[in-house]
Amino acid sequence: METAIHGRLTLSPNTVFNPKPGEKQSLCRGPCTNRGILMAISTTGSGKGAGILEKPVIERTTPGRESEFDLRKSRKTAPPYRVILHNDNYNKREYVVQVLMKVIPGMTLDNAVNIMQEAHYNGLAVVIICAQADAEEHCMQLRGNGLLSSIEPASGGC
């Protein structure tokens, strides 16, 4: 995205700034596609002087990437989900630990062993709490490696 305005423009009190594409008086440099930029106008004197058009602050985002505000908003609206590992009598404990470390990002050996032990002794264990899409992906990867897993909303219960 290019900066739409460069420098300052002095306007008389009766001037309306409404540039049209191709005009020589336009403040746009190169192709100017975004004309919905809010600008602050300050006046000098008792209202009879010229106004100064200040350069706006434009938030730059990478194409295809949401702004930080949108990311915070989506995190608040997306309820967390638990990925649950169920005990089975088919897989060896070492294999379960290996799969947990391979499938879950950031899973340490100690955490994987603790989760495996909890599932073995209690019948199930919470592997990770994350967004629904991530929980579904982790669950499918665990199942793809022969482990029994499910997801549930994390909002209720303990």
Residue, then its C-alpha position, 0 to 999 in steps of 0.5 A: m500500500e502506498t502512502a496516499i498523502h505526502g506533506r501538507l496542503t493549505l486550504s482556504p476556509n471555503t475550499v472543499f478537498n475532493p480530488k478526482p482521479g487524474e487531476k493534477q491537483s490530486l495529492c495521491r502519488g501513483p495509483c490512489t485507490n483508497r480515498g476513504i482516509l480520514m484527515a484532520i484539518s486545523t485552522t489558524g486565527s479566528g476562523k478566517g485563515a487557511g486550514i492545514l491538512e495533516k498527514p493521516v496515520i495509515e495502518r499498514t497490514t500485509p495482504g492476506r493478514e488480518s490486523e491485530f485488532d481483528l486477531r484480538k477480536s477473533r480470539k475473544t469470540a472463538p471459544p476454547y476447546r479441549v483435546i482429550l486423549h483416551n486410554d486404550n489397550y492397544n498402544k504402548r506408552e512409549y508410542v503414545v509419548q512419541v505421537l504427542m510430541k510429534v502432533i502437539p506443537g511445543m509438547t515436551l517429553d515431560n508433559a507428554v509422559n504426564i499426559m500419557q500417565e494420566a490417560h493410562y490411570n484415569g481413562l482420559a487426559v486433557v492434551i491441550i486447550c486451543a481454538q476449535a479449528d486447531a483442536e479438530e486438527h490435533c484430534m484428527q492427527l492423534r487419531g491418524n496415528g492410532l490414538l483415541s481422542s476427542i474434543e469438547p468445549a472448554s467453557g464448562g466444567c473444571 
